[in-house]
Structure formats: structure tokens, C-alpha cells
Amino acid sequence: MGYFTLATLASLALSLASVSAAVTWTATPFNPASIPLAVRTPYLSTWLPQGAGTALNEAWPTFWNGDIQGWAGYIRVDGTVYNFLGTPGNSGTTKATQKAMTFTSTQSTFVLGAGGVDLTVNFLSPVEPTNLVLQSLPFSYMALTVAANDGGSHSVQVYSDISAEWASGDDSQTVNWATDGIGGSVITHSVQLATQEVYTEFNDHIQQGAAYYSTANTETMTYQTGQDIVVRGQFISNGKLSNTQDSAFRAVNNDWPVFAFAHDLGTVTTTATAPVVYTVGRVRDPAIEYLIANDATQARSSYFWSTYATVDAAIAAFLPDYANAVTRANTFDVKVNSDASAISADYASIVALSIRQALGATEITISKTSAGAWNTTDIMMFLKEISSDGNVSTVDVIFPAWPLFLYVNPVFGKYLLLPLFAYQATGQYPNKWAVHDMGASYPKALGHNDGADEPMPLEESGNMLIMTLSYAQKSGDNSLLTTYSTLLDQWTQFLIAEALIPANQISTDDFAGSLANQTNLAIKGIVGIKAMSNIWSTLGNPTQSSNYSLIASSYVSQWQVLAIAPGNTHLTLSYGSPTSWGLSYNLYGDKLLGLNLFPASVYTMQTAWYKTVEDTYGVPLDTRHTYTKSDWQIWTSAIVTDTTLRNSLITAVKNYAADGLSNSPLGDWYDAISGDNDGFKARPVVGGHLALLAL
């Protein structure tokens, strides 16, 4: 560890050069490990794996965990058929040539050359921060536009299908399907498991509900369902489909049924065609099983059901809204890029890659009244801890992602906290600290009435206090403070007893193991105490506010004696271990809440220290290992006092994200020396990459 050596820099340059050599197209802003295609929910999460560079037609799209989700595309130009999406095995075709790939916060766009035309493929996963109906719709767009690239005119037809792999995590299971809307303006293929299991996952796929593939039902549209090579072969040979349906329901891997649409674009010139729009979705109802008072459970549904009575009605509104959705998406993308570019171009690129991934782990839900009507005043948002534990609404996963919600719309934060507060307010959770999560296995939010959730008492109590106050500050809404002041104070009392000298326990970085006297964990607890001081001030209790403020200030003074290494060189990882150190990212809470609790000298000291231990891909998490975390590194960049170091930490994360060593959705845990991913992928904690935008 330490400063870059010439050998290290030469190795990094060689590595990045080899990645660039594998990418033969223009990648803007860079070529990531995996490109988001359709990412809206934990079960609509489809990506294009990259490694050192993979064109849209060089691999099958995959679910976030790497399972193939068959999604194929062809374009027929003057009778010659080019494959542009996926890797179908039919003969008689050639591959289109990828020329460009661009991603923004909401869109991934590919340009491919196919003979005398260029095909633009836009994948839009909307981010709708001000519209709960639109944000809760579990659908995404793919839109195709075509223009001649040689000044001529060409006869063009396009084709796309999805496979039954979208319906299940188990390819041996039997599925059935249907094609609806044949006489209407929108036509939809749906495919689902023949035997449904409510609230049940297999290999992280939900075994409930159905996948939907839709397009506009025009005079030049044809459709077909059937065996993959048969349906695709029909288009390859004829440029259209047979308008027939396969009724032999069977297993996903039995002659691989696919669900296809083709459009005849007629004669295409240098003027781009109107978009051919497809929508893909993954819908189930109910969505979440939630524990309420008296050990009863409540079935919760996606918010969009309050507006649309059927899936068909939702699709009928979503599909023709593509042009408006693009306008809204472009507005959002421009704002995010402008805000993040004020920090740096590298920062803007990391933020853009992170937003769909983080929001794609969440679902917005409502309940029903006793009369059976939708209760749109009872809104709760749930988050899946993707790829690590699969827990429901893990507090120490919401916490690192928290800056995203504060930036996009703070009310999302409120909706994420409400399930946790409401459950603990029932009195069923027996511990005096805050619960770790709402349930061991998504989407079953069944709490932990036995108190045996993963034990992170100091971590989660501090997290809840910090998030609750920051929501109130950003939104001006004090409802969480007033409604749950008893719980908040209970957790504060626990912090007063435990935060200054943390017992041997795990923190959110549980993979690093348990440790006593954690300096960084103490910071969180002390910030939590001061947060409660501010909460009591807001609620009109100056006596209690002053008491907690004095305690927090006293703890800071004592903490400095315990935590600062001899010579005032750096904060230790744990008290009494002078050569240890780590990322003290929990100081971010002090800055976020505007507390000014820790002296400026601590920030200055840490800034100077990080410069001495920075490695190729950033500063290691602590002295026990060479790995680091991208979220905590960006949090740290938000609190250092030197702009050069801030930018260096950000660029290190960007270089890791672009290093070509992984083909999984952006992983937050990686080696700071080699840039190798350490196992996590697609986790919502990348919302923490917006830490600088939330301040």
C-alpha cells in the first residue's frame, strides 16, 4: 500500500489499454462491467454482461445473478438478416456491427450497423421520482429506430422475442402462456409458471406472477409463439411472422418457447424511422407479505394497482407513453449529469451507472382498507438486499444507499423507513436496539419477533436516527419524528450506554468480522445521539435536547483520546491499536446533518493520512485486508478537505468500474490493489455514490 509506484502506474495503464482494445465501439462515458437494459425491480433486473467488452449481440442478456434471460433481436435489410440482440443460434444470418454504446441515469443506447442502415436500440428504465404510479410500474422499454447510413433507401423489417426464462428461475418448470389484444391497439405475450408459489423465490427469481412482452398492434405487425429456432427461422426466411400461437405448454427448457413480434418498416431512408417500441415487464400480486400487529400478516400490492385495474390496462397506458417517458428521462438525465459534473466528469459517470441499480432493488406498495379499496395513504417502500443476504429492507443497506433517496426524492426515504418503524412500534420486536431488517428472505417482510436478526445493534440504531433526522431536514416533514419519538429515544438511550466504547460486534461491513472498540462505529453512535438532540429540539423539548447534546460533545472529547493514534497522525481502526486505520466514513453523518460535532482537525488529519495509504483503486477499507468498498470510498470523498484527494478517490472508483475484470452489475466490494470484484454485485448500496449530491 502507499503512493503509486511507476510499476503500479505502468500496470494500470497496460490493464486499461487492454480493456480499450477489446471495446471496438465508442463507449460513453465508459464501458462498465455490465450494462443495465431493463432494471426496475428486484425481479425485473436484466443486464448485458461485459467483461472486457461485449457487444449487444455477443451475449445473452442476463438476470442480475447471471441467469440467461433470452432476449433476441433481428433486423432484415433488403432481404439480409442481421442479429442485433442476444446470440440466437439460427443459421442464415450475420451479426450487426456495434458502433456505439452510451449510458445515462435512465437509458442505455446502442448503435449498430446492419448493411446500409444504422439501428439505434434504446433501453429505457424510467426513473419517475415525482409520480408514484409511474415509478411503481414494473415495466421497461426497448425502442428501435432505423436510418440509412449510405444515402440510399432500403426495405427493413425488425424482430424481437423473449424466452420463457423470464418467468422462472428454474428452467425445468412448466410454463403456460397467452397472446392478448390481437384485435386492439396493443398486443401482449404473457408467460407464467403453471404452478405458482406466492412470495417464493427460486435462485432469486420470483415464482409468482408473469412476464409480459408488448408492442403496438399495427397493420404491419406480426406475431408468433413457439419453439425458438422455429419462430426465429420464420422471420429469417420470410421477414414476418405467422400470427399463430403454440398451445403445447411445457417446461422452459423443452424446445425453448419464445414470444415474438415483427414489424415491417417499409422503405427506410436517411430520415430516422419513428420508434418501434416494445415493453417488457414482470408483474405479480400481491407483492409483499408484511407483518403487522398481533403477529398478523398483510398482503401488500404495487402502488400502480391503485390506478390500473388490470395488467393490460397498465400496459395500454405505459406503451404509448414512450415519447413522453423519454422526454422526462432526458430531463432527469440532464439534471443529474449537470449536478454531478460540477464535481467531476468521472463522478458524473459513476452516478449515472448507479441510479437504476439502486432504485431497481425497491418496490413501492400499498395495502387495502377493510372494505377492499386501495389505501393510497398507507404507502411503504421495500428494498431487497440483492446478492448478499436477500433480506427485506436491511437497515445497513438502506443507509449506504440513503444519499440517492435524499437526492431523487426524500419521500422515498420516508416510505423506506415506515415499514421498519411501524413494525417496531407494534412492540413485537423484543430488543432495545433497532432491528436489522424486515425479514430474512424477500419478499417476506415478517420481522424478527424472536429478536434473532443479524446482531448489529449499534450500527442499526445509529443508522435509523441519522436517516430519520436527515429526512426531516431535507423534506420539512416532521411526521416520523413526532410519531416515533419514543422508539427514537429508546435507541438513543442504547447508544448512550454503548456507543463510546463499542462492544465486540459486527458493523455493516460484516464480511470483515467482529471487532471491539471500533472507532468508526463509535462515530456513528455519537452522531446518532446528537441527531436525537436535534430531534428533541425540533419537537420542543429543550431540556432533553441539551442533555443529549452535552453527552454527544463529551463523548467526542473522550473519543479523540481513545481513537487518535500517537502523534495525531490518523484515526485507528480500533482503540489501542495505533498502527491500524480504516475509512472513517461515518463522519459523513456529521456533515450530512450539519452537526459540526467533530472538530475540523479530525477531517484534516484523516485527509492527510488517506494520501499516504491510497492504492491503485482507492484506499483499502481498513488494515485487515486490501479490499475496499465503492460506497464508503465515495462517502469519504465527500468529507475530505482536499479537492485533489476527493477527485482521486472518485476516479479510483470509476477506474475500477471500467477495468474490464468483471461481467456482473457494478459490485461495491473489490480489491483496492488489483481491481478484482470480491463477490457482491447489483447491490442497491451504490446509491451511496450520490453522497456528494446529497450534501
DODOVEX-619042 format. One line per 2 residues: their letters; for each residue z, x, y of C-alpha. Coordinates in steps of 0.25 Angstrom, whole numbers, padded with zeros to 4 digits. Last residue first. Layout:
a	Z:X:Y; ...
//
This chain:
la	0004:-0100:0069; -0004:-0108:0059
ll	-0017:-0100:0061; -0011:-0087:0058
al	-0006:-0093:0044; -0019:-0099:0040
hg	-0019:-0089:0028; -0007:-0097:0024
gv	-0017:-0108:0019; -0020:-0098:0008
vp	-0007:-0103:0001; -0016:-0114:-0004
ra	-0019:-0106:-0017; -0033:-0104:-0021
kf	-0030:-0092:-0030; -0018:-0084:-0034
gd	-0020:-0073:-0044; -0017:-0059:-0038
nd	-0030:-0058:-0031; -0035:-0044:-0030
gs	-0036:-0038:-0016; -0033:-0024:-0022
ia	-0022:-0019:-0012; -0016:-0032:-0007
dy	-0016:-0039:-0021; -0018:-0054:-0020
wd	-0011:-0067:-0019; -0017:-0077:-0010
gl	-0030:-0080:-0018; -0042:-0086:-0012
ps	-0050:-0095:-0022; -0053:-0086:-0034
ns	-0064:-0076:-0036; -0056:-0064:-0033
lg	-0060:-0049:-0030; -0070:-0052:-0020
da	-0062:-0046:-0008; -0064:-0057:0002
ay	-0051:-0064:0001; -0044:-0050:0000
nk	-0052:-0045:0013; -0047:-0058:0020
va	-0033:-0056:0016; -0034:-0041:0021
ti	-0041:-0046:0034; -0029:-0055:0037
ls	-0019:-0044:0035; -0027:-0034:0044
nr	-0028:-0045:0055; -0013:-0046:0056
lt	-0012:-0031:0055; -0021:-0029:0067
td	-0015:-0041:0074; -0001:-0035:0074
tv	0012:-0043:0074; 0012:-0048:0060
ia	0014:-0063:0059; 0001:-0070:0055
st	-0003:-0058:0047; 0009:-0061:0038
wi	0005:-0075:0035; -0009:-0069:0032
qw	-0003:-0060:0022; 0006:-0071:0016
ds	-0006:-0079:0013; -0014:-0068:0007
kt	-0003:-0064:-0002; -0001:-0049:-0006
yt	-0001:-0041:-0019; 0003:-0026:-0020
hr	0017:-0030:-0026; 0032:-0028:-0024
td	0031:-0023:-0010; 0027:-0036:-0004
lp	0016:-0046:-0001; 0006:-0034:0000
vg	0000:-0032:0014; -0015:-0034:0015
yt	-0028:-0033:0007; -0029:-0018:0007
de	-0015:-0015:0010; -0005:-0016:0021
vt	0008:-0009:0020; 0009:-0001:0033
ky	0003:-0012:0042; 0013:-0022:0036
wa	0025:-0014:0041; 0020:-0014:0055
tq	0019:-0029:0055; 0032:-0031:0048
mt	0039:-0023:0059; 0032:-0031:0070
yv	0036:-0044:0063; 0050:-0040:0061
sa	0051:-0035:0076; 0047:-0049:0081
pf	0060:-0054:0076; 0061:-0065:0066
ln	0064:-0080:0071; 0053:-0081:0081
lg	0053:-0096:0076; 0039:-0099:0079
ll	0037:-0107:0066; 0025:-0100:0062
kd	0030:-0087:0066; 0043:-0087:0059
gy	0036:-0093:0047; 0027:-0081:0047
ln	0039:-0072:0045; 0037:-0077:0030
ys	0026:-0067:0029; 0035:-0055:0027
lg	0025:-0048:0018; 0033:-0038:0010
ws	0042:-0026:0010; 0050:-0017:0001
tp	0055:-0003:0004; 0068:-0008:0010
sg	0072:-0017:-0002; 0086:-0022:0003
ys	0081:-0036:0007; 0068:-0040:0001
lt	0053:-0038:0005; 0058:-0029:0016
lh	0054:-0031:0030; 0048:-0019:0037
tn	0050:-0005:0044; 0063:-0008:0051
gp	0068:0006:0047; 0075:0000:0035
ai	0068:-0012:0030; 0070:-0026:0036
al	0075:-0037:0028; 0090:-0037:0027
vq	0093:-0033:0042; 0082:-0042:0047
wq	0087:-0053:0038; 0100:-0053:0045
sv	0094:-0055:0059; 0085:-0066:0053
ys	0096:-0073:0046; 0104:-0074:0059
sa	0092:-0080:0066; 0090:-0090:0055
il	0105:-0094:0055; 0105:-0095:0071
sy	0092:-0104:0070; 0099:-0113:0059
ns	0111:-0115:0067; 0103:-0118:0080
sq	0095:-0128:0073; 0107:-0135:0067
tp	0113:-0137:0080; 0100:-0140:0087
ng	0097:-0152:0078; 0086:-0160:0085
lt	0076:-0161:0074; 0067:-0150:0081
sw	0079:-0141:0082; 0083:-0144:0067
in	0068:-0140:0063; 0069:-0127:0072
sm	0082:-0123:0064; 0075:-0127:0051
ak	0064:-0117:0055; 0075:-0106:0057
ig	0080:-0108:0043; 0066:-0108:0037
vi	0063:-0095:0045; 0075:-0089:0038
gk	0071:-0093:0025; 0057:-0088:0026
ia	0062:-0074:0031; 0071:-0073:0019
ln	0059:-0075:0010; 0052:-0063:0017
tq	0064:-0054:0015; 0066:-0057:0001
na	0081:-0055:-0003; 0079:-0057:-0018
ls	0066:-0057:-0025; 0058:-0066:-0035
ga	0044:-0062:-0039; 0031:-0059:-0032
fd	0024:-0071:-0039; 0034:-0079:-0031
dt	0028:-0076:-0018; 0033:-0089:-0012
si	0047:-0083:-0014; 0055:-0080:-0026
qn	0070:-0079:-0027; 0081:-0069:-0027
ap	0090:-0074:-0016; 0086:-0073:-0001
il	0096:-0067:0008; 0093:-0074:0022
ae	0087:-0086:0016; 0097:-0092:0006
ai	0108:-0100:0013; 0101:-0103:0026
lf	0088:-0105:0018; 0096:-0116:0009
qt	0101:-0122:0022; 0087:-0123:0027
wq	0082:-0130:0015; 0092:-0141:0017
dl	0089:-0141:0032; 0074:-0144:0028
lt	0078:-0155:0018; 0087:-0162:0028
sy	0076:-0161:0039; 0066:-0168:0030
tt	0062:-0180:0038; 0065:-0174:0052
ll	0058:-0161:0050; 0046:-0166:0042
sn	0044:-0177:0053; 0044:-0166:0064
dg	0029:-0167:0067; 0025:-0158:0079
sk	0014:-0153:0070; 0014:-0138:0071
qa	0029:-0137:0073; 0033:-0148:0063
ys	0024:-0141:0052; 0030:-0128:0055
lt	0044:-0133:0053; 0041:-0139:0040
mi	0033:-0127:0035; 0045:-0117:0039
lm	0056:-0126:0032; 0048:-0129:0020
ng	0044:-0114:0018; 0059:-0109:0020
se	0064:-0119:0009; 0052:-0115:0000
el	0055:-0100:0000; 0070:-0100:0000
pm	0070:-0109:-0012; 0058:-0103:-0020
pe	0062:-0108:-0034; 0050:-0113:-0042
da	0054:-0128:-0044; 0066:-0131:-0053
gd	0073:-0140:-0044; 0073:-0151:-0055
nh	0067:-0161:-0046; 0055:-0152:-0043
gl	0044:-0160:-0037; 0034:-0168:-0044
ak	0022:-0165:-0036; 0012:-0166:-0048
py	-0001:-0162:-0042; 0001:-0150:-0044
sa	0011:-0144:-0054; 0025:-0139:-0051
gm	0028:-0150:-0041; 0032:-0151:-0026
dh	0035:-0136:-0024; 0046:-0126:-0021
va	0056:-0136:-0017; 0065:-0133:-0004
wk	0079:-0128:-0006; 0091:-0136:-0010
np	0086:-0139:-0024; 0087:-0152:-0031
yq	0073:-0158:-0027; 0075:-0173:-0029
gt	0081:-0175:-0016; 0070:-0185:-0011
aq	0068:-0176:0001; 0063:-0165:-0008
ya	0051:-0173:-0012; 0048:-0178:0002
fl	0049:-0164:0008; 0040:-0157:-0003
pl	0030:-0169:-0002; 0030:-0168:0013
ll	0027:-0153:0015; 0013:-0154:0012
yk	0010:-0166:0021; 0018:-0159:0032
gf	0009:-0147:0031; -0004:-0155:0031
vp	0002:-0161:0044; 0000:-0147:0050
nv	-0015:-0148:0050; -0024:-0136:0047
yl	-0015:-0125:0054; -0002:-0130:0049
fl	-0008:-0133:0035; -0014:-0119:0034
pw	-0002:-0112:0039; 0006:-0118:0027
ap	-0001:-0112:0016; 0010:-0101:0014
fi	0020:-0113:0014; 0012:-0123:0005
vd	0013:-0113:-0006; 0028:-0110:-0004
vt	0030:-0125:-0004; 0022:-0128:-0017
sv	0015:-0141:-0015; 0013:-0144:-0029
ng	0013:-0132:-0039; 0001:-0126:-0045
ds	0009:-0113:-0048; -0001:-0102:-0043
si	-0016:-0107:-0042; -0014:-0118:-0033
ek	-0001:-0122:-0027; -0006:-0137:-0025
lf	-0003:-0143:-0012; 0002:-0157:-0009
mm	0000:-0165:0004; 0009:-0178:0006
id	0005:-0190:0015; 0014:-0203:0015
tt	0009:-0210:0027; -0004:-0213:0021
nw	0003:-0222:0010; -0009:-0227:0002
ag	-0006:-0242:-0002; 0000:-0245:-0015
as	0010:-0255:-0010; 0022:-0245:-0013
tk	0014:-0235:-0004; 0005:-0225:-0009
si	0005:-0210:-0008; -0003:-0200:0000
ti	-0009:-0186:-0003; -0015:-0174:0004
et	-0019:-0163:-0006; -0018:-0148:-0005
ag	-0023:-0136:-0012; -0037:-0136:-0005
la	-0030:-0135:0008; -0027:-0121:0005
qr	-0040:-0117:-0001; -0048:-0124:0009
is	-0041:-0117:0021; -0040:-0102:0015
la	-0055:-0097:0016; -0056:-0101:0031
vi	-0042:-0094:0034; -0047:-0081:0027
sa	-0060:-0081:0035; -0053:-0084:0048
yd	-0043:-0073:0046; -0054:-0063:0043
as	-0061:-0067:0056; -0048:-0064:0064
ia	-0036:-0071:0070; -0044:-0080:0080
sa	-0054:-0082:0068; -0043:-0091:0062
ds	-0043:-0101:0073; -0058:-0101:0075
nv	-0061:-0101:0060; -0051:-0113:0058
kv	-0057:-0121:0070; -0071:-0118:0065
df	-0068:-0122:0051; -0061:-0135:0055
tn	-0073:-0139:0064; -0083:-0135:0053
ar	-0075:-0144:0043; -0075:-0156:0052
tv	-0090:-0155:0054; -0092:-0153:0039
an	-0084:-0165:0036; -0092:-0173:0045
ay	-0105:-0169:0038; -0098:-0171:0025
dp	-0093:-0185:0028; -0104:-0191:0019
lf	-0096:-0186:0006; -0082:-0189:0010
aa	-0083:-0204:0013; -0090:-0208:0000
ia	-0082:-0198:-0007; -0069:-0205:-0003
ad	-0075:-0219:-0006; -0079:-0214:-0020
vt	-0065:-0208:-0022; -0059:-0222:-0020
ay	-0050:-0230:-0010; -0053:-0220:0001
ts	-0044:-0219:0014; -0030:-0218:0008
wf	-0036:-0211:-0004; -0039:-0199:0005
ys	-0024:-0195:0004; -0024:-0190:-0010
sr	-0015:-0198:-0019; 0000:-0197:-0022
aq	0007:-0203:-0035; 0022:-0203:-0033
ta	0033:-0199:-0042; 0047:-0203:-0044
dn	0059:-0194:-0046; 0067:-0202:-0037
ai	0060:-0199:-0024; 0045:-0194:-0025
ly	0038:-0184:-0034; 0023:-0183:-0031
ei	0011:-0184:-0041; -0001:-0180:-0033
ap	-0016:-0184:-0033; -0016:-0198:-0038
dr	-0028:-0199:-0038; -0038:-0188:-0041
vr	-0050:-0183:-0034; -0058:-0170:-0035
gv	-0070:-0169:-0025; -0084:-0164:-0023
ty	-0093:-0169:-0012; -0108:-0166:-0012
vv	-0116:-0166:0001; -0131:-0163:0003
pa	-0131:-0158:0017; -0143:-0162:0026
ta	-0154:-0152:0024; -0156:-0139:0032
tt	-0168:-0138:0040; -0177:-0127:0035
tv	-0184:-0137:0026; -0179:-0145:0014
tg	-0189:-0155:0007; -0181:-0165:-0002
ld	-0166:-0164:-0003; -0165:-0169:-0017
ha	-0151:-0171:-0020; -0144:-0168:-0034
fa	-0131:-0173:-0039; -0123:-0168:-0051
fv	-0111:-0171:-0060; -0109:-0161:-0071
pw	-0105:-0163:-0086; -0102:-0150:-0093
dn	-0108:-0152:-0107; -0094:-0153:-0112
nv	-0086:-0144:-0103; -0080:-0156:-0095
ar	-0078:-0164:-0107; -0086:-0177:-0109
fa	-0091:-0190:-0103; -0105:-0193:-0108
sd	-0110:-0202:-0097; -0119:-0193:-0090
qt	-0125:-0199:-0078; -0139:-0200:-0073
ns	-0146:-0199:-0059; -0156:-0189:-0065
lk	-0154:-0177:-0056; -0164:-0171:-0047
gn	-0172:-0158:-0045; -0179:-0160:-0058
si	-0177:-0148:-0067; -0165:-0141:-0060
fq	-0159:-0155:-0057; -0159:-0160:-0072
gr	-0154:-0146:-0076; -0142:-0148:-0068
vv	-0139:-0161:-0075; -0142:-0155:-0089
id	-0135:-0142:-0087; -0122:-0148:-0082
qg	-0121:-0160:-0092; -0121:-0173:-0085
tq	-0121:-0181:-0072; -0133:-0184:-0063
yt	-0136:-0187:-0049; -0148:-0188:-0039
mt	-0148:-0188:-0024; -0162:-0190:-0017
et	-0159:-0205:-0013; -0145:-0201:-0008
na	-0131:-0203:-0015; -0123:-0193:-0007
ts	-0115:-0183:-0015; -0103:-0184:-0024
yy	-0095:-0175:-0034; -0081:-0181:-0038
aa	-0071:-0174:-0047; -0061:-0184:-0054
gq	-0046:-0188:-0055; -0036:-0181:-0064
qi	-0035:-0168:-0072; -0032:-0160:-0059
hd	-0037:-0145:-0061; -0026:-0134:-0061
nf	-0029:-0130:-0075; -0027:-0144:-0079
et	-0019:-0152:-0069; -0012:-0166:-0070
yv	-0008:-0176:-0060; -0015:-0187:-0067
eq	-0021:-0183:-0080; -0035:-0190:-0082
ta	-0043:-0191:-0095; -0058:-0193:-0093
lq	-0057:-0181:-0083; -0065:-0184:-0071
vs	-0079:-0183:-0065; -0085:-0190:-0053
ht	-0100:-0190:-0048; -0102:-0196:-0035
iv	-0113:-0203:-0027; -0112:-0207:-0012
sg	-0121:-0217:-0005; -0120:-0227:-0016
gi	-0128:-0231:-0028; -0124:-0220:-0037
gd	-0110:-0220:-0031; -0103:-0215:-0044
ta	-0106:-0205:-0055; -0095:-0205:-0066
wn	-0088:-0195:-0074; -0080:-0192:-0086
vt	-0072:-0180:-0091; -0067:-0175:-0104
qs	-0058:-0162:-0104; -0063:-0149:-0110
dd	-0066:-0143:-0096; -0051:-0144:-0092
gs	-0048:-0142:-0077; -0054:-0156:-0074
aw	-0064:-0164:-0066; -0072:-0153:-0058
ea	-0076:-0147:-0072; -0084:-0159:-0073
si	-0096:-0152:-0066; -0101:-0153:-0052
ds	-0115:-0155:-0048; -0125:-0151:-0037
yv	-0140:-0152:-0035; -0149:-0149:-0023
qv	-0164:-0153:-0021; -0174:-0146:-0012
sh	-0189:-0146:-0009; -0192:-0135:0000
sg	-0197:-0133:0014; -0200:-0119:0021
gd	-0194:-0110:0031; -0189:-0101:0021
na	-0174:-0105:0021; -0176:-0120:0019
av	-0163:-0128:0021; -0153:-0134:0012
tl	-0139:-0141:0014; -0129:-0143:0003
am	-0115:-0149:0005; -0103:-0147:-0005
ys	-0091:-0156:0000; -0076:-0157:-0004
fp	-0068:-0168:-0009; -0053:-0170:-0012
ls	-0051:-0179:0001; -0037:-0176:0006
ql	-0042:-0169:0019; -0051:-0181:0022
vl	-0040:-0191:0021; -0030:-0182:0028
nt	-0039:-0180:0040; -0034:-0170:0051
pe	-0035:-0157:0042; -0048:-0160:0035
vp	-0052:-0148:0028; -0065:-0151:0020
sl	-0070:-0143:0008; -0084:-0141:0012
fn	-0094:-0133:0003; -0107:-0131:0010
vt	-0119:-0126:0002; -0131:-0122:0010
ld	-0144:-0120:0003; -0155:-0111:0008
vg	-0169:-0115:0005; -0182:-0107:0000
ga	-0177:-0103:-0013; -0162:-0106:-0014
gl	-0154:-0098:-0004; -0139:-0101:-0004
vf	-0129:-0104:0008; -0115:-0107:0004
ts	-0104:-0114:0013; -0089:-0115:0010
qt	-0082:-0124:0019; -0068:-0128:0024
st	-0062:-0116:0030; -0075:-0109:0031
ft	-0083:-0102:0020; -0097:-0096:0021
ma	-0106:-0092:0010; -0120:-0086:0012
kq	-0133:-0083:0005; -0131:-0087:-0009
ta	-0144:-0087:-0017; -0148:-0099:-0025
kt	-0148:-0096:-0040; -0160:-0100:-0049
tg	-0162:-0111:-0058; -0169:-0115:-0071
sn	-0158:-0113:-0080; -0145:-0121:-0079
gp	-0132:-0113:-0080; -0125:-0119:-0068
tg	-0118:-0108:-0059; -0112:-0115:-0047
lf	-0119:-0119:-0034; -0133:-0114:-0029
ny	-0142:-0115:-0041; -0156:-0115:-0037
vt	-0167:-0124:-0043; -0182:-0121:-0040
gd	-0190:-0134:-0038; -0193:-0132:-0023
vr	-0178:-0129:-0021; -0168:-0135:-0030
iy	-0154:-0133:-0027; -0143:-0132:-0037
ga	-0128:-0134:-0037; -0117:-0133:-0047
wg	-0102:-0136:-0047; -0094:-0134:-0060
qi	-0080:-0132:-0057; -0076:-0119:-0064
dg	-0061:-0116:-0066; -0057:-0104:-0057
nw	-0044:-0109:-0052; -0049:-0114:-0039
ft	-0059:-0123:-0046; -0072:-0116:-0048
pw	-0086:-0116:-0043; -0096:-0110:-0053
ae	-0101:-0096:-0050; -0114:-0089:-0045
nl	-0120:-0101:-0037; -0111:-0101:-0025
at	-0112:-0086:-0024; -0101:-0077:-0030
ga	-0095:-0065:-0022; -0085:-0054:-0026
gq	-0076:-0064:-0033; -0082:-0078:-0028
pl	-0077:-0090:-0035; -0083:-0103:-0029
wt	-0071:-0113:-0027; -0068:-0127:-0030
sl	-0054:-0133:-0027; -0054:-0149:-0028
yp	-0042:-0150:-0037; -0031:-0143:-0028
tr	-0038:-0150:-0016; -0050:-0148:-0006
va	-0058:-0136:-0011; -0072:-0138:-0014
lp	-0080:-0124:-0012; -0070:-0114:-0008
is	-0075:-0100:-0010; -0068:-0090:-0020
ap	-0065:-0075:-0018; -0070:-0076:-0003
nf	-0083:-0071:0002; -0081:-0068:0017
pt	-0083:-0076:0031; -0094:-0079:0028
at	-0101:-0073:0015; -0115:-0070:0017
wt	-0121:-0069:0003; -0123:-0057:-0007
va	-0108:-0056:-0010; -0106:-0046:-0021
as	-0109:-0034:-0011; -0098:-0040:-0002
vs	-0088:-0039:-0013; -0092:-0025:-0016
al	-0090:-0021:-0001; -0076:-0027:-0001
sl	-0072:-0019:-0012; -0078:-0006:-0007
al	-0072:-0008:0007; -0058:-0011:0000
sa	-0059:0002:-0008; -0063:0010:0005
lt	-0051:0004:0012; -0042:0008:0001
al	-0047:0022:0000; -0046:0024:0015
tf	-0032:0019:0014; -0027:0006:0019
yg	-0012:0007:0024; -0001:0004:0014
m	0000:0000:0000
//
